[in-house]
Amino acid sequence: MFVPNTVIFEKGSLDYALGSQIYDRFKKESNVKIIEASSNRVGPLIPGENMYEKYRAGKKILVVGVKKSLRFESCKPSAHYQLPLVSGCMGQCEYCYLNTQLGDKPFVRVHVNIDEILSQAEKYMQERKPDITLFEGAATSDPIPVEPYTHTLKNVIEYFGNTELGRFRFVTKYNDIDSLLEAKHNGHTTVRFSLNTEKVIKDYEHFTSSVKTRIEAAARLADKDYNIGFIIAPVLLYAGWRDDYRRLLENLKEMMPQNKAITIHFEIISHRFTAKAKNTILQIFPETTLPMNEEERKFKYGQFGYGKYVYTKEDLSEMKSFFEVELDRLFENKIIQYII
């Protein structure tokens, strides 16, 4: 669970019931500083002289705001639209793309005008009917750590559970899923958990839940008939990677419910980085040991027009073959969405 030391209420956020509830929750905490901002400019309120300092200070700040623009961003290829519930994450994963995308906004922001956001989702669903519209709830965030304060995910899950044309999905590295266990999801929500080896989590995924507790949370949700998926990313090809990823998959197989015919979705993503991301990572984590030697990688232009450094064709082929073999060996009911 996210434990902030500062909560900033943007202008207008206390006019909403959720904003008032969060305010009442934190005003009782003597060790939490509450700021009622006169505007929506949060940047000047983050202490620090440089990105290194602001990143660490910002990771302890919760911003409570109102989503002004209700134009949803596209979320291809994983979904039709982003559902803007939360932005930012309490985790400090060294490789995370949010380090670049939200470099000057390292804080966690929750939006309190949920009814307006869901009304906009309904408009998008009507535009696409009779087709199903898929919404992604974690495109720029991990919404689970703030769920104990907001219960937003539970409410959104039940909203989509009552719709014919909407489906919801999100991904997390955390295990605070208690409020979701009794939600009436009607099979319309897919919860995905981001997994990695114990070495990768220890070295690079700071302030996240252990792989064991993530899988335990997934198993509890599977028992409640949620659709479950796993993202194994980023796959890092270090010495001994095959043994570590094989152990991860074997533990996953053993810990998931054995008494249900669960179809598990898998997404496997190899490590890649851009020059901009590398520069940002080195400012925030100057001692990082992330493998970012351009000479050992292949430069490739991505679908969004910018270049990135990926593993060589030979390395990617070996990685793909490994996961295909191991997933086939261990999981009878599975869908491999992609291995890239």
C-alpha positions, 0 to 999 in steps of 0.5 A, spaced: 500 500 500 502 506 498 504 510 504 505 518 502 508 523 506 505 529 503 498 529 499 496 535 495 489 537 493 489 540 487 483 546 485 476 543 485 478 536 488 475 537 494 468 538 491 467 531 489 465 526 494 472 521 493 476 528 494 473 529 501 473 522 503 481 522 501 482 528 505 478 525 511 482 519 511 489 523 511 487 529 516 487 524 521 495 522 520 499 527 524 505 524 519 502 526 513 503 533 510 496 536 507 497 541 502 490 545 499 493 547 492 490 554 489 492 551 482 494 545 478 501 546 478 504 541 482 511 541 480 513 547 484 511 543 490 516 537 489 522 539 493 529 537 490 534 541 486 535 536 480 531 530 477 535 525 482 532 529 488 525 530 485 524 523 483 525 520 490 521 526 493 515 525 488 515 518 489 512 520 496 507 524 494 500 523 492 496 528 488 488 528 488 486 532 482 480 532 477 481 530 470 479 536 466 480 533 459 475 527 458 478 525 451 481 518 452 488 517 449 489 511 444 492 504 447 493 500 441 495 494 441 493 492 448 486 496 448 482 501 444 482 506 450 486 508 456 481 509 462 485 515 466 484 513 473 491 514 476 497 516 473 504 515 476 506 509 481 509 508 487 514 503 485 521 505 483 523 500 477 529 502 474 527 500 467 520 503 467 518 507 461 514 512 466 521 515 468 521 518 461 514 519 460 512 522 467 520 524 468 518 531 471 511 528 474 514 522 479 508 523 484 502 519 484 495 522 482 488 520 483 482 523 479 476 524 483 471 525 478 470 518 476 463 518 474 465 523 469 470 519 466 465 513 466 460 517 462 465 518 457 467 511 457 460 510 455 460 515 450 466 511 446 462 504 447 456 507 444 460 510 438 463 503 437 457 499 438 455 493 437 463 492 437 466 491 444 470 496 447 476 495 451 479 500 456 486 499 459 486 502 467 494 502 467 497 505 461 501 510 465 500 507 472 499 502 477 493 503 480 493 497 486 497 501 491 492 507 492 486 502 491 485 502 499 484 509 499 480 510 493 476 503 492 476 506 485 478 499 481 472 496 485 467 501 483 470 501 475 470 493 475 463 493 477 461 498 472 464 494 467 461 488 470 454 491 468 455 493 461 454 489 455 459 493 450 465 494 455 471 490 458 476 493 463 483 490 464 489 493 468 496 490 470 500 491 477 506 489 481 502 489 487 498 485 491 493 489 495 487 486 492 482 485 498 477 490 495 476 486 489 475 479 491 467 481 492 467 485 486 461 483 481 465 483 475 461 478 471 467 476 467 468 483 464 475 484 467 482 482 466 487 482 471 494 482 469 500 481 474 507 483 471 512 478 473 520 477 473 525 473 476 527 474 483 534 477 481 531 482 476 526 484 482 531 485 487 536 489 483 531 493 479 524 493 481 525 497 488 519 498 492 514 493 489 511 486 492 515 480 491 514 475 486 511 470 491 506 475 493 504 477 486 502 470 484 498 469 491 494 475 489 493 472 482 491 466 485 486 469 489 483 473 484 483 467 479 479 463 485 474 469 484 473 467 477 477 473 474 480 473 467 488 472 469 494 474 465 501 475 466 506 480 463 513 477 464 517 483 462 522 486 461 526 479 460 533 480 461 538 475 458 543 475 464 548 469 466 543 464 468 537 467 465 534 460 463 534 457 470 531 463 473 525 464 468 524 456 468 524 457 476 519 463 475 514 459 471 514 452 475 513 456 481 507 460 477 504 453 475 505 450 482 501 456 486 495 457 481 489 454 483 489 447 481 482 445 481 480 450 476 480 450 468 483 457 468 486 460 461 492 464 462 494 469 458 501 471 457 505 477 454 513 476 454 517 482 452 524 483 452 528 488 455 529 494 450 531 502 451 531 508 447 537 513 448 532 518 451 530 513 456 538 511 458 539 518 459 533 519 464 535 512 467 542 515 469 540 521 472 535 518 476 539 511 478 547 513 476 549 507 479 544 502 475 547 496 472 541 495 467 544 492 461 544 498 456 550 498 452 548 500 445 554 496 442 551 489 444 544 491 441 540 492 435 537 499 433 530 498 431 525 503 429 519 502 433 511 503 431 511 510 434 517 513 430 522 513 435 528 508 435 530 503 440 535 498 442 533 491 442 536 484 443 540 481 437 536 477 432 539 471 435 538 473 442 531 474 441 530 467 437 533 464 443 528 467 448 522 466 444 524 459 443 525 458 450 519 461 453 515 457 447 517 450 450 517 452 457 510 455 457 507 449 452 511 444 457 507 447 464 501 450 462 495 446 458 490 452 458 494 458 456 494 463 450 501 466 448 499 473 446 506 475 444 513 474 445 517 480 443 
